[in-house]
Amino acid sequence: MNDLSFFLPCAAGVEEFLAQEVHALTGRAGQDLLSLRGGVRVRAGWRDGLKLNLHSRLAQRVLVELAHGPYRNENDLYALASGVAWEIWFTPKQTFKIETTAQHSPLQSLNFATLRIKDAIADRFRAKANGVRPSIETQWPDCRVFAHLTTDTCTLYIDTSGEPLFKRGWRQDKGDAPLKETLAAAMLAASGWWNPETGEVSGQPLYDPCCGSGTIAIEAAQIARGIAAGSLRRFGFEKLLPFQAHVWSAIRQEAKEGEGAAAGSGTPVFGSDVSHRMVDFAQRNAERAGVAQAVEFRGGDALQRMPPAEGGVIMLNPPYGERIAVGGVAGAGGGGRPGAREAAQSSEGDGGDFFPQLATHWKKNYAGWTAWVLTPDLKLPKLMRLKESRRVPMWNGPIECRLFRFDMVAGSARG
């Protein structure tokens, strides 16, 4: 299994950063590494697939492409799936699940398409294993099969990740609508604080004044200390037939030996939140993530907290729209994040007074800092009376956002 075609899906806008990360982890380039819409395709070996699962901070999954071909109806899907050697990936005693996605497929029912692919897999096992076939398990299958339909082609994949890769294994305490770890990593890459090509960090202090349960700060601290993204979790490939425990053990040991040796391991990382309950969550999450000593969390209103260092990078994903319940000192509540109440109460849906006040606070006290704010509100710079120096398109699930950069200059009305 030294020549597999992997597809790593990612959030829209993250493809180039993921391609850089995949190149760093596999060494593949040129036609062996292609950045596509919604993900990256790389031709590499089975061992590379294990490394990608363990280390990738930007991919949502690591899928192995098993078949690709044209179709006109469900019988064509059956034929395509029948030609795949499923028996080299899992046994008839194991369970499996099929997930089907489509873009402009002419088929009337994706459920029926999924059923025909399932029938093809079951029938192939019956023919190969004396009538024995694997069972369907929708909650916790041993093996996940993905089918993607376009207008006229079908691609079949087997999943090596299991649960999505944003589930790092350390988050047990969380608030409402927590930011996915993969998106936090994408923000760090887009800002230049982390270079996914080299693995290096800028060395500048990082501060999230609306840290919630700590996602951005913990992700940054793990990157700075060289802790592999998936070091605390299990993976789907551990139940697949090509899996060899000694190979996986060696990969994990190699990653473990690199922890703390990263050049940026001393980079200061800070987080604060108006809700002390969320600060407690963040601290407990940081302990599980192995970075309790590398990140400092404190309570406090974003409109009042002074800089935790002489200069650095502010990075935040403030509450917006219906993402989060309201509350906080800035909003006169008690259990949410700064500014959430203003954002919810504003008749214009524009964030009320919080964002202009935050900009004033930054200009007065954070001269020399660079702020990066992820928001779906394209009018945020105008609302904050700041001029952005960059805007990076980025998707938070189904929500189209922009990552705005603001360079803080003391006393300037434009930032």
N, C-alpha and C positions, 0 to 999 in steps of 0.2 A: 504494500500500500504506500508506495513512494511517489505516486503520480495521481493525486486526487484533485478534483475541482471543488474548492470550498467557496461558499457564498456567505458573507458576513453582513446581514442587514443592519442598518443604523438609522438614526433620525435624519430627516432631510436637512441638508446643510452641513452635515458632519462628514460627508464622504471623503473629502480630501485629507482631513485629519486622520481618519481611520486608515486610509491608504498609507499614510506616513507611518502609522503605528504598525501596520501589518508588515511593511517593508523592514522595519527595525527588528521585528520578531522572527521573520522568516528569511530575510535576505533576498526575497524574490522581487523582480522588477520587470520592466518591459511588458511583453505580452503575457507574462505569467502573473501580472498584477494589474488589474483593471478597475478603475473607479467608475461605478455605474450609478444610475439614479437610485437612491435608497440603499446603497450598500457597496461592497467591494468584493470582487471575485479574485481568488488567488489559486494558482496551481502549486501544490506543495505536498509534502508527505504526511502520513498519519501522525507522526510525532509532532510536526508543526501544528496540526490541529489541536493537540493536547495543550501545547504552549499558548496558542491563541486563546483557548478557553480560560486558561489560568491567568494570563497577563493582560488581555485586552480590556481597556477601560471604556472603549467607545462602541464596541459591537454589541448588538442585542442578542445575537446567537451565532453559533458556528455551525453551518449546514454543509453537508456533503451532497453535491449534485450527483444523482444516480441515473437520471434519464431526462432527455429533452427531445420533444418531437411535436409534429403538427397534429391537430385534432379537428374534427368537425362535429362529433357527437360523443356521447358517453361510451359507446363501444370502442372508440379510438383510445379513450383513456384506459379502458380495461386492457386493451392490447399493449399499450405502452407500459403499464404497471406489471403485466404478466411477464414481460421480458427482463425485468430486474431480478438479479440474484439475491433476493431478500435473505435467503438462507445463510449467506456469509456474514450477515449483520446481526441476526437474532434467531432464536430457536422457536419451534412451535409451542413450547411450554411457557413462553413469555407473553406478556400483554403488549398491545400497541394501540396507538391513537392516530387518526389522520386529521390534519387541519388543512383546509382548503381556502385559499385567497384568490381573488380574481380582479382583473382590470379589463373592463369592457368585454367580458366573455358573453358569447351569444346564447349560452346554455340557460335554460329556464330555471333550473334548480341546482344550486351548489350542493345541497344535501344529497341529491341523487348522484351527482358527479362523485362526491365523496364515497357514497355507497358502492359504486362500480369499482373504484380503486381498491376499496376494502375487499370486495369480492375477488378481485384479481390476486391480491396478496394471499388471501385465505385459500383460494383454489390452487395456487402454486405450491403452498406448503402441503396441502392435501396430497398432491401428486408426488411430492418429494419425500414425504414423511409418513407414508402408509395411512393416509386419511386423517392424520393429526394436524390441527391448525391452531394458530395462536388466537387468544381471545381479545376482544376489545375492552379497554379500560380507559374511561374518559378523564378520571381524576388524576391518578398517579400511574401512568403507563410505564412499562419498562423501556419502550421505544416510541419515539414520535416521528411520524412521517408528515412531511409538508408537501402540498401540491399547490403550484401557482399557475393560474390560467391567464393568458392574455387573449386577444381576439382570436388567435388561431394556433397558439402553441401552449404546450403544457410542460412544466419542469417539475420533476420529482426529487425531493431531498430527504435525507435522513438526518435527524438532529443529533448533534453530539453534546449539546449543552444541558438539556433537561429544563430546569427553570430558567427564565430569561437571565442574561448575564448582569443586568442591573442589580439583581439580588445578590449582594456581596456576601451575605451571611452574618453581618454584624448588626443589622437594624432590627431591634426588637421593640424599642420605644420610638414612637412616631406621632406626629401631630396630623392635622388634616392636610390632605393633598401634598405629601412630601415630594420634593424634587427627586427625580430619578438620578441615581448615581452616574449613569452614562451621560446624562445631560450636564451634570455638574462637571464631569471631566471634559466634555466638549467646550463648556464655557472657559475652563482653565486653558485649554488648547487654543481657542480662538483669541484669547487675551494675550497670548504669548508668555504667560506665566509658566506654562508647561509646554515643552517641545516633545510631541509624541514621536518624532523621528529619532531624537537622541536620548529621550528619557530624562533630559536635564530640566531643572527649574531655574527661574530667573534669579532666585536668591532674595527677591524683594519680599518683605513681610506681606502677608495676605490677611484681610479682615472682612468678615461677613457680619454686618450690623443687624441683619434680620435672619439669624442663622437657623431658626426653627429647631428641628431635631439634629442639626449639625451636618447635613449632607455635604455642602461645599467645603467646609473646613476639614472634615474628616477625609474626604477624597484628596484634598490638597496635602494633608499631612501624610497620608499613605504614599502618595506619589513622591513627596520629598524624602521619605525614609526608604523608598525602594521596596515597599511591601506589595506583593502581587495582588491584583484586584480580587482574584478568586481564591485566595489562600485559606479562607474559612469555610468554604462550601463544597458540596459534592456536585458531580456532573453526570449528564446522561451517558457519556461514553463509557462510564464505569460498568454499565450493564450490557454493552455491545460486545459481540464476539471477538473483534480485533483487539480488545483491551488486554494489556499485559501489565500486571501490577508492578513488576520490577521497573519497567520503563517509566511508568507514572511516578513511582517513588523517587527515581533519579531526577526527574524534572522538578518535582516539588522540593527536593533537597537542594538542588541548584538555586532555585528561587529563594529558599530560606537563607542560604549563605550570602545572598546579595542584600538582605535586609540591613538597614542601618549603614551600609557602606556607600550609599549614594552621596554624590557631591552636595546635594541640597538638604541633607538630613538635619542640618541645624537651622533651616529656614523657619522663622517665627510664623505661626498661624494662629489667628484669633477669631473668636466668634462671640456675639452677644445677642440677646433677645429680651424684649420687654417682659416676656413671660418666664418667670423663674421655673415653672414646671417644665417648659421646653428646654431650658438650660440644663436641668437635671437629666432630661432625656438625652440631650446631646452628650453630656459627660459620660453617661452610662454606655451610650453607643460608641464613644471614643475608646472607652476601656476595652470593649469587646473587639474593636477594630485594631487594637494594639498601638494606639497613638495617644493615650491619655496624657503622656508626658510631653507630647509634641505639639499639642494644641491647647490653647487657654480659652475657656468659656466663662463668660460673666453675664449677669443680668444687667438690664439697663435699656432705657428708651433710646432708639436710634437718633432722636432729635437732641439728645443730651450727652451721649457718650463722647468723650474726648478721644483723640487718636491713641491707639495702643503702642505706637512706635513713631519714629521721626518721619517716616514716609513709607509709601508702599502702594499696594493695590487693594482697592475696595471692590468686592464682588458680591452681588446680591440678586436674588430672585424675589422681589417684593410681592405681597399678596395682591391679587387683582381679580376683578369680576366675582364669579361665584366659586372661585377655587377654595376659599377658606372661610371659616367662621370668623366673625369680627371680634375685636377687643384689643386692649393694650393701653399703656399710659398715653401714647400719642392720640389714641382714639377714645379715651375715657372708659375703656372696658377693663377686663382683668385677665383674660386667658389666652389671647391670641398673639398676633405679631404686630409690630409697629405699623401704624398707618392703615391697618385693614379696615377700621371702622370708617375713616374718612372715605376710603375708596368705595365702600358699600353704600354710604349715606349720600354721596354726591349725586345730585339730581342729573348732572351731566355725565356721570360715570367716569369722571376724569381724575379721581384720586383726591378730591377735596383740597385741603390746605396742606396735607402731609408732605407731598413731593416738593412744593415750593419752599416749605420750611426746611426740609432736608437739604435742599440745594443751598439755601442760605447758611445753614449750619456747616456744611462742607466747605463753602467758600471762605467762611470766617475761620475755621479751625483745621482744615485739612489741606492747606496749601502745599503743593508738591505731590499730592496723591493723585492716582489715576483711578477713576471709578468705572466699573462695568455693571450695567443694569440690564437684566433680561426681562422684557415686558412685551405684551401683545399690543400695547398702546403706541402707535406710531407718532402720536402727538406729545409723548412724554417730554422730549427736549423743550418744546415750547412751554409746557406746563411748568417745568422746572426753571425756565428762563436760563437755560444753558445751551450752548452750541456743541453738539456731538462732534468728535473728531473721527469717529468710525461708527458704522452700523453694520452688523453681521446678521444676515437672515438665519433663523434657527427655529426649529419646531419643537414645542413642548407637547408631545403626543399629537392630538389633532389641532392644537392651537398654534397658529403662525405667529412667531414672535420676532423681535429684533434684540440683539445684544448691543446696547449703546455704550460707547466709550466717552467719558467726560474727563477732561484734564483740568484739575483744580488749580486756579490761579487766585491768589489772595485778593479779595475786594472786587473782583471782576463780575460784572453783571452777566457775562457770557460764559463764565467757567474757565 
